[in-house]
Amino acid sequence: MKPKGYSSIELSNICKGTHEGVTTVVTHILIDSRAQQEYSDSMFVALIGQRQDGHQYIEEAYQKGVRSFLISRSQIISDQYEDANFIVVPDTLKALHQIASFHRSQFKLPVIGITGSNGKTIVKEWTFQVLKEVYQICRSPKSYNSQVGVPLSVWQLTSSHDLAIFEAGVSQSNEMECLERMIQPNIGIFTNIGNAHAQNFESQEKQIIEKIQLFKNCNQLIYCKDHHAIDIQIAKTIFSQPIELITWSREKSTVSLQITSITHSNKKSLIKGIYKGEDVEINLPFKDSASLEDAIHVWLLCLTFSIDTAIISEGMKSLTSIAMRLELKKGIHSCTLINDSYNSDITSLKIAITYLKQQQQHPQHTLILSDILQHSESTEKLYAEISDLLNRNKIDRLIGIGPNIQAQKHLFQIPTECYPDTISFLNSIDQIKFYNEAILIKGARKFEFEKITERLQEKGHNSTLEVNLNYLIDNLNYFKSILNSNTKLMIMVKAFSYGNGTHEIANILEYYRADYLAVAYTDEGIALRNQGIALPIMVLNPEPQSFDSLIRHQLEAEIYSLRNLRLFLENLDRNTYFQDPNQAVKIHLKMDTGMRRLGFEQEQLDELVELLKANPQVKVASVFSHLAASDEQEKDDFTQLQFERFNTMTAKIERSLGYSFLKHILNSSGILRFPDQQFDMVRLGIGLYGISNTPEHKAILKPVNRLIAHISQIKHLKKGETVGYGRRGVMPTDGTTATIPIGYADGFSRLLGNGNWQIEVNGKLAPTIGSICMDMLMIDITGIEAEEGDEVVIFGENNTIYDLAKARNTIPYEVLTDIGSRLKRVFYLE
């Protein structure tokens, strides 16, 4: 970027917009009004999505100090923004692309563009790890490879960089051309082709053709010729200019780098090859095939760049696995840990702090930060910027680790402790008070912050239910996309959010602007209030003895019977907390339209209405009902009857009360199958977690959970030996078993023993053998390469929760809610 950024008039000219208002200088781009960054020199881009419209948040951004706006709806310009400017364009996303393309064109430097179905982020990060001492590198933050992520990545380029590495990902046709114009790579890497987003392309060939568009103006292209479909399509492609194809292979000799042997020792690999007629080799700290393929791409890139052999050798053997996700874990002393040691730079720090601030369940927010090793500014300027970032975000405490941050301790205005290295901090950790706070752990790899995470993490069961928050957000956005623009969204977080956690899920839902939450019992709602959740919360099954607490915590009761209502009114009369006669207490009325579980009957409505009219201290916030068979097409006639009954009952109540209220009847499957019955609000439950009973939506929604454990012990048994209680497991041949620390006390049903379920071990499925124990189970891993301590997947992508539910003769709901509370939940964002 130019040292002082771009003037708003320059940006208007770049994207051929109309400039209105004062002229400002822009050095930052903001697409989320909730993000915490320097606002005064930021331009807010009002992007329009399927459900969200950035124009709705212009006033919020303005109040935070933003004075430059890129918009497509000029009618929002008013006198209240007299000291701001607006660049008006037909399409804000297209304009953002034009600005990024122009900015990229200002720099003459090697730019590596990476695409492929898998491995993009790993290849990018490993390239950075090997070359960071040779180049000043600008790279995509995390996995910023989309139509929005790429322009934000390119915008980071400054004159101090002499190499850039950008990812490019596409999910459908005609997207890569836009990304290529922004990245303008002169060196390309095509990692591989697989099933990611394949459903949006007519064929694999079309998918490859789309990805190749990234390289149409490249001088060099690196790829593996063993991916025959890629090799064939590249050979067919007519590029815009002559391109050097730099290839590697395990099978062919007519390549730039021929891999001649791969040998494994423990968990390491030695790879030998021939490059330009000379023998070459590297050592890698991995042995899985995916990591080896990604590393060979990086190796060949380094050879192409003529990097010194010693630097390559040291860099490759020191590669560290990329934890491409930010993890949320339970910590000691009622703390929450956010582990984000994926990388350490100012951009990723801003992203992580945004997530830290979402943890409203804690009164204090602490940052543990190492030296930032890769930066283009002076050390003093860098840490002054970090200090300003922490002040703006109201971070309560900083613990700095490393000589650079320690030397700049005087720049920080919040309580700050510094240590020269990680060992010094760990030696002092027992004297540091950590209690009821959210702790972000953010460190460069060399500082080994995993030791800090291990020390501060709550100890317990090593089996883990992983919750992919990216998938949860994708599912949420999918449901939002099929709602009418004025339809509100209530989200069910009852039953520990279907086994996934309470405040962790509620925090995300509040951040992504859900309208309502719903819980089953009052204590669940109180827990959310105590964790800082401010959204309206409906309580589905409030017990009369809990009404006082419900009102005190500003929860809203479901009322489903006349007795229930009378008890609630009696409580109001004697409730000392409820004292404002002008403030009515909100309630939600449940109608029984056919579920025959809870709810008012048609013939009770007259008495209900009279009771409500006589008690204006309560106000009906919503009237709703529950569908009995919304996911079963053969019972749609009954579902339509429920809709008719609901319309009749709500119309009568509304007419009698003389005021309107929210109406809702659709659950997750109802949202998907009956879009014309959305009324004012819908209730999203199990669908949020990627579960659907309809085949067409199973392909769209993303199950958010993966249940993992680790092998406790491996045994080698003879044919005929028995395994487990009752000697019910019998070895059919000489073979090997593994014991896994999870059992029926954790929700893993005894029905799944004796071969009725298969657990994934290093990419292969191994059947259970013998009966399921209370705390353990055994599997037959004969023929599978495995070691004690290896991770295993109880259910996930290859052994799905749908299949597990079928094996248990139940539904995924029960599988999730059965998972015991003693199993850890780890929440992560990629």
Secondary structure, 3 states (H helix, E strand, C coil): CCCCCEEHHHHHHHCCCEEEECCCEECEEECCCCCCCCCCCEEEECCECCCCEHHHHHHHHHHCCCCEEEECCHHHCCHHHCCCEEEECCCHHHHHHHHHHHHHHCCCCCEEEEECCCCHHHHHHHHHHHHCCCCCEEECCCCCCCCCHHHHHHCCCCCCCCEEEEECCCCCCCCHHHHHHHHCCCEEEECCCCCCCHHHCCCHHHHHHHHHHHHCCCCEEEEECCCHHHHHHHHHCCCCCCCEEEEEECCCCCCCEEEEEEEEECCEEEEEEEECCEEEEEEECCCCHHHHHHHHHHHHHHHHCCCCHHHHHHHHHCCCCCCCCEEEEEEHHHCEEEECCCCCCHHHHHHHHHHHHCCCCCCEEEEEEECCCCCCCCHHHHHHHHHHHHHHCCCCEEEEECHHHHHCHHHCCCCEEEECCHHHHHHHHHHCCCCCEEEEEECCHHHCCHHHHHHHECCCCCCEEEEEHHHHHHHHHHHHHCCCCCCEEEEECHHHHHHCCCHHHHHHHHHCCCCEEEECCHHHHHHHHHCCCCCCEEECCCCHHHHHHHHHCCCEEEECCHHHHHHHHHHHHHCCCCCCCCCCEEEEEEECCCCCCCCECHHHHHHHHHHHHCCCCEEEEEEEECCCCCCCHHHHHHHHHHHHHHHHHHHHHHHHHCCCCEEECCCHHHHHHCHHHCCCEEEECHHHHCCCCCHHHHCCCCCCEEEEEECCEEEEECCCCEECHHHCEECCCCEEEEEECCCHHHCCCHHHCCCCCEEEECCEEEEECCCCCCCCEEEECCCCCCCCCCEEEEECCCCCHHHHHHHHCCCHHHHHHHCCCCCEEEEEEC
